[in-house]
Amino acid sequence: MSKLKVTQIKSTVGTKHMHRETVRSLGLKRIGDTVVKEDRPEFRGMVRTVAHLVTVEEVD
């Protein structure tokens, strides 16, 4: 199964509460943090919600 490499590129200050919670649930704490998650629909939806705050790369 492929994986997604998610990196936070913008701050969550001034964003909606649910966007902050979504970034935290992805495992990101600060700008520059990177996590690798399995490519599942749940994570795709979370990333789509905060797409303006993160970058995504597909990793094999």
Buried (B, 14 or more C-beta within 10 A) or exposed (E): EEBBEBBBEBEBEEBEEEBBEBBEEBEBEEEEBEBEBEBEEEBEEBBEBBEEBBEBEEEE
